[in-house]
Amino acid sequence: MSGQLKNTSMLESLVQITERSVEDAALDRARLHVLDWMGCCIAGSQTATGRAFAAVFDNGAVGEAFYWGSLGNILEMDDVDKRALLHPGPSIIPAVLSLAAKRNCTLREMLQAVVRGYEATIRLGRAVGSHHYSIWHNTGTCGPIGAAAACSSILKLNSGQSAHALAHAISLSAGLWQTRHEPQSMGKQLHTANAARIGVEAAQLAKAGVVGPLSIIEGEQGFFKAMCKDGNPEEVLAEYDANWLINEVSFKPWPACRHAHATIDAALELNKTIDTDKLSDEIIVRSYSDALKFCDKPNPKTVIEAKFSLQHAVAVCWVKEKPELADFELDALERQEFKVVRDRVRVEDSDKYNSVFPAHFGAEIETAGQKVVINDALGDPENPVSNEQLSEKAKSLIEYSGVDRSQASQFVSYFLQCDESLSCQNIVSHMNEVMP
């Protein structure tokens, strides 16, 4: 159901979309996204950024949501909606899981809330326009509404209360891309943490009777007027082929910025057919403008710069069968075999890929008379990863945090197989046992 209802705000119409019944197939999909986030969260907890956020951890649903919200994006392996250009998982899942555990909700109730939260965030994110994304971090600005929608579902708010929760969330949304211009900044993780915290607080405030501005989306001094120069608020209520938009969210198989993934796929494919040891030719990468804007870093000096470097990603793929987390650590940046390849990489903006972005994340690599074209990055709905690959990714992330491989495998199997009637308290207890 889409389209604004007569005499209602856009926000109230959006709530009616998110409140419909969630079918089992969407719940199964949501379970995979929760597992994916758990792997990212557990691994992120053992990084310098994770430990810094742990130092300000505060007990309770709000504090837990904030802390967990900081962890899922640290390693740049969180899920992403390519059309909305945002990561729904690291802001929505920590908010709903923390609140669901505190209220002793079942796994099924939590998964239903996740689906509804993804719907709200993605709908807003797909409507904000390219100018918004050029300045604002969509995950930070659109994440709070999804976290609030998910938490409203957990608290069983009525339609009016849910609308006020979403209004509060939008009123407080924020997150500027300037954080990406300073490699040492942990602001990107603060954005996801803040979005998760806002979601819990907004729903609790609405339940307590605190009302918000229901015209916050389309109002004269509302979200789109203030922050979305070329956005279209009507698109928040657009018709989509997917029954629930969580089914169109991409998983990230590689430990790098999503804008680098099509390039990674192309480099890995080319590496299968070419003798890389004997080549000295220039390596040309062609992709869309945003891939270059965020990831043209020929000489990365930090871990985050490495994850946002097309040149380093190509070098890793040239030398190895597949990129791993360790290949983006500081010591890997100094490896001579990577440096030699990075120096050979030249990146180019391509109208071919700009014309279909963001519906398609594409790239190509050409060298020594050979070329590989990737139209859709691995992990997108058009080029999906298998459930087995997602399970292996989660195990590897948990193992990366310092957990024994067998324990990581046991946790992944437990979560994938546990009954939907299980209390979220049990799930959180198991997750905390795995976190080093």
PyMOL commands that set and color helices and strands:
alter all, ss='L'
color gray80, all
select helices_A, chain A and resi 10-18+24-44+48-54+61-71+89-102+107-127+130-135+138-154+159-172+177-181+187-207+223-227+233-237+245-248+258-271+276-278+289-295+303-307+310-319+325-328+330-333+336-342+351-354+387-400+405-417+424-434
alter helices_A, ss='H'
color red, helices_A
select strands_A, chain A and resi 283-287+345-349+363-367+370-374
alter strands_A, ss='S'
color yellow, strands_A
deselect
rebuild
show_as cartoon
